[in-house]
């Protein structure tokens, strides 16, 4: 477990004035990492932290060697075009760097004059994927989502018997993961329309989003050496927002017996910002399992999990249609949920993923699976919101939606807020649907 320390003090302010605005995503208590360069510059990519409406260029900052010891080594790793080197250094280094950056950015810091020269407005920055993602695994940790989707695909047996025992996942595709702003061309696939005798190759007519949390692995494990649940969180660098675009008609036809394939691997969009586990320390919640359900096997259970294994992370998805954009109307929120309601925790995902000796590596990405909550309006996909496309959504613009239309822009947002602490946000993960080729 990461500890709450002086970097979380809600009274801290920054000499970067925009970081002190109430309700912003990037106060000094957050310090999320990203990889960027100036828009259109062709400059080398390098690492940064977000502060207010700026990014702090860590390669430029590091050139002046403002830190010492472990923090200096961690800062030096940030001159790289991806976070993998920093991720590989481990949680002591991450904490030391956070401490150092917090001191540099604090009101009254002696480094302010120099560090101000390393600021770039976020509006002038273009972002890249935060890490070289070697492997990507997508879990299925929301029991509400698993039950709702199961009901649509298998009315007789919505929740398969293994669900409450195994943190279910499939190995996804890393090559098609893109950063916020990604364009997603409507994919073709093999699908079998209701009532048709034979399948056909066609552009999907049931394109959907999935509201997920992405988990970046920091330090890996040697092959053959499982990570115990008690140490699992030490291996986690931080979280991002993740949209697992899905072609539901392709999925329905192809998913048995081996699970998702072409219905999912054409695009995945993540936020540019990785909010560290250090920053999330004040927003931990107990993880629990209903008494009537099977309790986790010992390798998936831990006293610390029961105390603070979950994360109180508010999530929402908004839709901006082409018509809204033309009219200058704001995106409309479609649903909201909280990662705290997840049936399986991050530590359980990591412990289960490695229990057979599978090796995780720095920069590997785990998806949480669609986060649908127990309440109405808490469904994390259109499949659930429209009851499998049977009940179209009436938008405030007067338009109707069952699944996504060309020109639709989907925006995921996330934030943590708790009494006595500064609110921190995840920015956004947005992507737009282009017509089929
Ligand atoms: Mn998914």
Boltz pocket constraint, residues with backbone or C-beta under 6 A from the ligand:
constraints:
  - pocket:
      binder: B
      contacts: [[A, 138], [A, 139], [A, 210], [A, 212], [A, 244], [A, 367], [A, 369], [A, 370]]
      max_distance: 6.0
